[in-house]
């Protein structure tokens, strides 16, 4: 029989020992009840934004000592304008919006001078130079409580790093204030915030606008997949017909499981567009990892062994064979391993293909782990 801490068990021990046991049980029971009450207060009164579409957000920017050598209003206006592109109304200052949501931007680490090998401004770094870190960082609070990134935790950092690479590739060198302003113009943090908060309707409105840049459409399709927003599923299928964003749509569909296979399989078998083929293979590999479904192993085996198939497509199919391990693929993978390791080459694509094949051989042999790679 199982007892909770609220169950009092009386055991015939000598007098003082029995009192100690009873006292400990009472203290633990009270602690459990108090913790439950505190938990109810915390979570029932402070639901995370998302279910109801919050329209107004506060904006607080901390420049620290950086405000002595830049014009803070320039960066604040850029931030406000960017948030307004998704229809948010912005309240500036350190206070929260009436809806309880506050976006915090920390620019205290903005350097007075950005150095590179041959210039005092941001420019394309050499191979041996580490990429410059983002000039500012983002966080948000809800009902005055700091909230950790949950849905876009990976993207919030990878997208900022990609933005810094874009800035480093600009032909003109940037000074610190220009760097911060351009960073927020290139870094599509409003889309990431809307995805984090579950504001899918805003994202769908933006992607349907004819004026929305392709880069923003691609990011929206990516977050619709990675955050598994059901409302976004139809637009992902629709965008498979748009050559500009079909790759992102195909990869994102991989987050929607078995129903998405019927949309991805025809693309995989269309040899006319290897880049889209690769995206479909990646999406199918994700489905294999999350569902364990090996129904299409024979097709993947046939294509991965076909040297006329693009090597990037074959690489993704090799990963897929290990993500839903099926012993039918074992002999094909072993033969493939011998062929590709017999080739004396350090080509990066071939190296990745080797890695995928070797990994999948281990997974098939041991029965797999069921996780995405």
Secondary structure, DSSP 8 states (H G I E B T S, - for coil): ----TTS-------HHHHHHHHHHHHHHHHHHHHHHHHHHHHHHHS--TTSS---EEEEEEE-GGGGGTS-HHHHHHHHHHHHHTTT-EEEESSS--TTSEEEEEE-TT--SS--BTTBSSB----TTS-----SSEEEEEETTEEE---SSHHHHHHHHHHHHHHHHT-SS-B-HHHHHHHHHHHS-HHHHHHHHTT-HHHHHHHHT-TTS-HHHHHHHHHHHHHTT-GGGHHHHHHHTT-TTTHHHHHHHHGGGGGGGHHHHHHHHT-TT-HHHHHHHHHHHHHHHHHH---TTHHHHHHHHT-TTS-HHHHHHHHHHHHHT--GGGHHHHHHHHHHHHSS----HHHHHHHHHHHHHHHHHHHT---S--
